Amino acid sequence: MKIKLNNYSDLKTYLLSENLYFSYNLSILTLISSTLLFIINIIDEIPIVINNIYLYAIITIFLVVWLLVYNLIPIKYQTTFIYNLLFNIFLFGGTYLSLYSCISLLEVNGSITFFLILIFVINLFFLIDFKKSLLVLIPSSSIYIFNMMNILNYSSTAWKNLFDIGLYLILGFCFSIIKFRHMKESYLSNKKLLDTMSDLKKTNNKLMSHEKERTNFFADVSHELKTPINVIYSADQLLSQQLKNPNLDLSNAEKYTNCIKQNSFRLIRLINNLLDLTKIEASTFKVNLENINIVYSVENIVDSVVDFIKSKEINIIFDTAMEEKITAIDEDKLERIILNLLSNAVKFTNPGGTIFIDISEDDNNTIISIKDTGIGIDDSMKRKIFDRFVQIDKSSTNNSEGTGIGLSLVKSLMVLHDGDITLESKVGEGSKFTLYFPNKIVKSDHSKDSAPPSIRSYNNKIERIQIEFSDIYQ
């Protein structure tokens, strides 16, 4: 049987397995053959040299012990080192026991056939390199040739036998080198093929995973597009019927127009995210860094959404020990990042909960943390929450819509700022997103300070808030 090794990844382990497989079968075959020959000799009453009886007994004991050790090695000792040692014992022990058997037969019938068979077997069936072949055959051949010349008294037969042995050795070494090199190339070729197949399988699995993500993404996008369009269409139909009524009642008109407006914002938000995601993938999305007071900017963003968040019966607390911190940031992208994270916090925080915003700094970064007391995120989701198209299970909240690209977009925006975002969360206890903006200043003709925003920028901010929060308002 083939030895069961833990690792077939390298050539030496593979060759060792093949060598042991042949050694095992050769041992059994030799035991059977020796037993049959011994029985035949006894039955035919052919006289046997007394030394041969002892030699057969030694060979038999050696092979039996070797087979027992081979089969009874405990699992904890089944290592490459142990099996390599076992093979070397068989190779060298078996070779020299066979050598003395060949010398004994030479004394009986003067034939070198059995020694030539020994050379043939070692070179043909064992997968050993040239160096090991030299270590096995050169010393054993030297011993055999020395004894042969003495037994045959340096006769012409001895010199002829010497030529035959030399020729067999040369041919055997050449064959061994060619066979080993071919085996090595074949193994490496097969290994390369298996590695390629493994890589193809991984790539195929990855493509299938991406295809599944893409299918789910299109299903979510279709739903996200269909829902606001249906609502807009329904509101428009109801509004049109009221306008056709001779007894015009405009009591519900504002309700219908607000519904149309909110769902239009939902469509704008979805399209903006898709466009920005496409630009980021195409490396055409840029950030315009300006030196701004990040403390004021974040505080201004938070103040803008306080009423919206409180209308959901959620508390919001802004805290910072810093009054001013000038750093290079794209203010529009900062606003988008903060609004996205606040929108998520509102989605997954039940009424009565609290959202905390904090600003601090270390030697290298300005740190903004947004923490909520919401439902939290499972550990299995935390590892992929920033991946594209990944969403928390919609069944976990009744107030959740989206395509799963919001946090991926936030992550990309942070990378464009040379920053980072991390997540700490525990199911049932809430989540904490931490933003790291590198402290740096860019050369600029002016820096934005804490001057109050214009009416136009204020209106733009309100509209942006309505867009970012469009999928959580009823």
N, C-alpha and C positions, 0 to 999 in steps of 0.2 A: 504494500500500500504506500501511497505518497504521504510524506510527512506533512503535518498540518502546522504551518508556520503562521505567525501573526501578520507578517508583512512581506508581500511579493513585489514590492515597488522597485527594488534594485536588481541588477543582473546577478550579483553574487548570491543573493538569496534564491533566485530562480534556479541557478545552476546547482546550488547545494541541494535543493529539493529534487532535481532530476537525478543527481548523483546518488542520493540516498535511496531513491526509488529503485534505481538499477542495483545498488548494493544489496538491498533487501531481497529482491528477486534472485540475484546471483547467489546469495547465501543459501536460500532454500534449494535452488537448483543444484548447488554444489553438495549439499548435505544428502540430497536424494541420490545423486550420481555416485558419491563416495560409498554410500550404503549399498547400492546395487553392485558396484565393482567389488566391494569387500565380500558380498554374498557369492558372487560369481566365482571369485578366486577360491573361496572355501569349497564350493560345490565341485569345481573342476579340479580341486586339489593341486592348483598351480603354486609352486613354492614362492613365497614372498620374502624379500629381504627383511630381516627383523627390524631394521631401522624404519622401514615403511609403515609397519604396524603402529609404531609409536608416533610417527608423523601423521598418519591418518587420524589417530586418536587426538593429537594436539589440535589439528585443523578442525576436527569435529567439535571439540570442546570450545575452541575459539569462536566458531560460527554460532554455536548454541548460546554461549554467553552473550555474544554481540546482539543476536536477535532478541534475547530476553531483555537486555538493557534497552534496546531500541523500542520495544513494545511497552516496557514498564516504566519509562521515564515519567515522573509526576508532571502534571500540567504546569505547576509553578516553575518547573525547570526546563520547560520546552522553549528554549531560546535559540537564536541563531548560533551563538557561541557554543552551546552544548552540542548541538547537532553537527556543527563544523568539526568539533573535537571528535565526535563519534565517527564521522566519515573519514577523518585522517587516520584514526586507529584502524578502521577497516582497510583503507587503501594501503597503508604502509605495512600493517600486520599481515594482511592477506597476501600482499605482494611477496614478502620475504618468506612466509610459510610456503607459498607456491614455488618460490625460488628453490628452497631446499628440497621440495618434492621433485622438482625438475632435475636437480643435481643427482638425487637418489635414483631416478629413472635413467639418467644418463649412465650411471654406473652399471645399471642392469643391461640396457640394450644399446647404449652408445648413441641414442637418437636425441637431437636437439629440438624435435618437433614440439614438445610440450612447452619449452621455453619460448619458442616463436609464437605459440598460441597465446601465452601470457602477455607478450608484447602487443600482439594483435588486439586482445581483449581490452587492455589498458588504454590503448590509443583510439580504439573504435567506439567503445561504449561509455567510457567515462568522459565527462565534460570538464576537463581540467586545462589550465593554461600551460604555456610552454615551460614556464619556470617550474611548476609542480611536476610536469612530465620529466624534466631533467632530474629533479630530486628523487623521483621514484625509480626511473629506469637506468640512469648512469651508474649509481652505486650497485644496484642489483645486477646489472649486466657485467660490471667489472668483476664481481664475485663469481658469477657464473662462468665467465670466460677464463678466469684464473683456474677454477676447478676443472673446466673442460680440457684446457691445455695439459694439465697434470694427468688427468684420467686417460687422455688419448696420446700422451707422451709426445706432444708436438708433431704428430704425424701429419701427412698430407690431408687426411680427413679433418683433423683439428683446424688446419688453416682454411680449408674450404668452409667448415662450419663457422669459423670466425668471420669469413667474408659474408656468409648468409646472415649472421646475426647483425653485422654492421649495416648491411643493406636494409634489413628489416627495421633497424633502429632509425636510420635516416628517413626511410619512407614513412615510418610511424610518426616521427616528429613532424615531418612535412604535412602529413594528413591531419595530425592533431592541431597544428597551427591553423590550417585552412578551415577545419571543422569548427574550431573555437571562434575564429573570426567570423565565419558565416553565422554561427549561432548568436554571437553578440550583435551582429548587424540585423539579423532576423528579429531578435528580441527587442532591440531598440526601435526597429521599424514598427513592430506590433504595438510596442508601448506608446509610440508616437501616435499611431492610429487610434489606440484606445483613449489616449489623452484628447485627441481631436474629437472623437465621438463624445467623450465626456463634456468637452467644452461646447460642442454643438447641442448636447442635451440641456446643458445649463442655459445656453443662449435661447434654445427653443422654449424652455420653461419660463425664462424671463420675458420672451416675446408673448407667450400665452398670458402671462401675468399682466403685461402692459395692454394686451388686447382686451382682457377682462376689465382693467381699469378704464380703458378707453370706452368700452361698451357701457359701463356703469356711468361714466362721465357724461356721455351723450344722452343716456336715459335721464340723468339728473338735470342736464341743461334743457332737455326737451320739456321736462316737468316745470323747471323754473321759468321757461319762456311761455309755456302754455297757461300756467296758473294766472300770472298778471294779465295776460292778453284776454283770457276768459273773463276775468273780473272787470277789466276795462270795457270789454264788449257788452257785458251785462249792464254795467252802470250807464253806458252810453244808450243802450236800448231803453232803460227805465227813464233816463233823462229825456230822451226823444219823445216817449209817450206822454210825459208830463207837459212838454212844450206844445204838443199837439192838442192838449186838452183845452177846450174853450174857457173852462173855469180854472185858469192857471194857478196852481198851488206850488210855490217855490220853497216850501218848508223843507223838503228833502234835497233840493238842488245842491246845496253846499255839501251835503253828505256824499252825493254822487261825484261831484267834482273833486273832492278830497280823495275819494277812493281812486278815481282816475289818476290823480296826481301821484299818490303814493305808489301805485303799481307801475306807473311810468318810471318813477325813480328806481324801482326794483329792476326794471329792464335796463335802465341806464347803468346801474351798478354791475349787473351781470355782464353787459357788453364791455364796460370799462375794464373789468377784471380779465375778461378773455383777451381783449386787445393788448393789455399790459403784459399778460402772460406770454403772448405771442412775441411781443417786442423783446422781452427778456430772453426768451429762447433764441431769438435771432440776434441777440447782443446789440440791439439798436435802442434799448431803453437806457436813458442817461439820467443822472442826478445832477442838479445844479446847486453846488455847495455854496453857501453864504455863511458868514460869521454872524450868528444870531444868539440871542439870550434864550437858551433852551428852557430855562426855568419859567420865564414869562410865557413862552410859546405853549408849553405843556399846560400851564395854569389856565391860559386863555382857552385852550381846547376843552379842558375839563369844565370850566365855567359855562361854556357854550352848550354842554350836554346835561348839565345838572337838572334842569327842568324836565327834560325828556326821561332821564333815569328815575327821578323821583315820581314821575307819573306812573311808573311801573311798581311803585311802592318799594323801591330799593334805595338804600342809603349809599351815598358816595362821599368819601373822605380823601382830601388831598393834603399831603404832608411833605414838607421838605425843610431841612435845616439850612439850605442854600438860598440866598436871595438873588444871586446872579451867577450865571456861568455862560461865558461866550465860547462857542465852539462851532466848527464848520458842519452845517447840516442843510439838507434840502428841506425847507420848512413845509412845503406842500406834501412831500413824502412822509415827513414826520407826522403831520396831521393825519394822513391816511393810515399810517401804522397805528397810532393811538386810537383813532376812531374804530378801526377794525377790531382791536383787542377789547375795547370797551363794549362794542357791539356783541362780541362773543360772550363777554362777562355778563351782560344783561340777558342774553339768550338762556344761559345755563344757570342763572341765579334766581331762586324763587322769591316771591314777595316777602319782605321782611329781612332779606339778606343785605350784605354790605360789600361795596367795592372800594378798595384802598389803592390810592396812587401815591407813590413815593419817589423822590429824586435824591440821589446821593452821588458820590464820586470816589474813585480811588486814584492811584498814581497815573493810570493810563486811560481811564474811561469815565464817562458820565453814565450813571446807571439809573434807569427808569424801571420801576416795578409796578405791575398792575395785578392786584390780588383780589380774588372774590371768594365768597363763602357759598359757592354754588355746588353743583352735583359732583364736581371733580372728574378726573380722567383716569381710566384704568391703565395699569402698567403696560399692558400689551399695546394700547393705543399711543402711549407717550413716546414710544420708539419711532412711530411713523406719523405723528400728528402734523409734522411740517412737510410731509410728502404731498405731492400733487394729488388732488381728487380724493383725499382722505377726509372722512367726516366721522364725528361721533354718532353713534347709533341714534337715529331720529326718534326711535321709540322712547329714548331717555327723557325727552322733553317735548311738550306740545307746542312750543313756541320757537321751533328751530326749522329754518329753511337754509338752503345753500347748495353750492356745487362742490365744496371741499377744496377750493383754491385760495381762500382768504388767507389762511396761515402760511400756505406755501408762498403767496405773494409777499406777505410780511417778511418771511425769512429771506426772500430774494432782495427785498428793499434794504434789509439790514446788511446783507452781503455787499450790496452796491455802496453802502456807507463804510465798508471795511469793518463793520460791527458784527454783533452776534445776538442771538436770542436763545434763552433757555427756559425750560418749563419744570416747575415743581408742582406736583398734584397728588391728591389722595382722594379716592372715591368717597363721596359723602362729606368731605371737608373743604372742597374748593380747589382752585388752581392759582398758581402765581407765575406770570410771564415776566421775565427780566430782560430788559434791553440794554445792550452795551454799545454806546457810541464812543468811538475813540476821541480823546481830547486832542484836537488839532485846529489850526487856524490856516485859512487860505488867504492868499493875496487878493485884495479886493479894494475897489475905490470907496466902498462904504460898507458898513455893517448894520444889520437890522438891530435896533434896540427895542425898548419896551414902549415905543410910541403907540398910541391907540390906533387901531385899525380904521381904515376909511369905511364909509357906509357901503361902498361897493364890495370891499373885501369881506365885510361883515355879512352881507347878503350871500356872497359866495360861500362863506363858511356855513351859514344856516342851510343852504341848499346841499352842500356836501354832507352835512350831518344827516339831513333827511334822506339822502341817497344811501349812506352807509348804514343807517338804522331802518331802512325801508322794509327789510324782511322780518322785523320783529314788532312792528306796530300794527295794531288791528284797525 
